[in-house]
Amino acid sequence: MQQLLLIAHGSRRATANDEIQLLAQQVSTKLQAPFAGVKVAFLEFASPTIDTILEQCFQDGADKVIVLPYFLSSGNHVVVDVPRAIHNTRKKWPDKCIILLSHIGSIETMPDLIASACNNAP
């Protein structure tokens, strides 16, 4: 079983965190096998944490988790915090696979997405 894990910053505003959960549900409907679904973890101000969700994925039978940092730039969270959390989990689950993707802001279609939003503005 394979899971996608979206990692977001987290907010003190519950509605902001709910937006990420909704996005995960929407992405989940578009993913094809072998993905079993999409989970969300937060770095600060909200739960669950990265460690908690990775642990849950592996306890629930996932053998592979694809991690997508939901950040626009490669700040300290992307460069240090997310890799550190993944490293700590890999030590606990050495037989499981965790693949860390580049942060969302670096995806090559991001300029097209931004242009499309601007071109379709009222």
N, C-alpha and C positions, 0 to 999 in steps of 0.2 A: 504494500500500500504506500502511496506517495501523497504528501500534503504540501500545500503552499502556505507559507507563513508570511503575512505582511507585518512588518515592524514599523510602527509609527512613533512619533515623539510622545504623545499623550498630552492631555490638557486637563486643567482643573475644571473646565466646562464639560460636563457630561455629554452635552449635545455634540460637541466636537468629536469626542470619542465614539459616539453613536454613528457619526458619519463614516468613520473608518469601518465599523462593523457592517454597516449597510453596503459599503463598497465591496467588502469581502463576500457578502452574500451574492451581490450582483456578479462578481468575478467568478464565483463558484458555479453559477449557472452556465457560464461560457467555457469553462475548462472541460477538456476531454480526458478520457481515461489515459493514463493510469491515476490521475488525481482523484483522491477521495474527498477533497474539499479544501476550504480555505480557512485558516485560523488567523487571529490578530493578536499581537503582543505590543506592549508599550514600554518605552524606556523610562519615562518619568510621569508622575502625577496621575497615573491610571494603572489599572491592572486588567489582565494578567501580565506578568513579566515574560521576557523571552525565555528564561530558564523554566518557568512554570509550564508554558505552552509546549516547548520542545519536549519536556519530560512527559507531558500528557500525550503528545503525538506518539512517542515511542512506547509508552505504556499501553496505548490503544492499538498497537500493532503496526504503526508506520515503520517502514525500513528506510525511507528516504524523505527528507524535508527540504524543499526548495525555499530559501529565504530571500524575500525582496524587501530591502529597506525603502520605506515610503518617505523618502527625503529628496528634496530638490538639488541639494549640493553636498559635496563631500566634506562636511564639517566633522567635528570631533566625534559625534555620535556614529557617523558612518565609518570613519577611519579607525576609531579606537573602541568605542563602547559595544557596538554590535559584534565585531569580530571577537572581542574578549568574551562576551556571553556565549557565543558559539563555541569558542575554544573550551570553555569550562564544561559545556554540555558534552562535547566530543570526548573529554576525559572520562565522563561517566558512562557514555554509550559508545565505546570504540568500534563496535560492530555495526553501527548505524551510519548512514550517509547524510551529511548536511551540506548542501550546496548554497553558497552565498552568492547571489547575483549582485550586479552593480546597482547602485541606488537609482531610483526611478527617474531622477533628473538627468541621468546620463544616457537614458535610452534614446537611440538614434531617431526615433519618431517624435520625440518631444517638440522639436521646432515645428513640425507639421501640426501637432496638436494645438500649440499656442497660436500659430497662424490661423488655423481653422476657427478657434474661439474668437479671435479678433475679426476675422472676415465675416463671421456670422453674428457679430454684435449688433444690437438694435440701433 
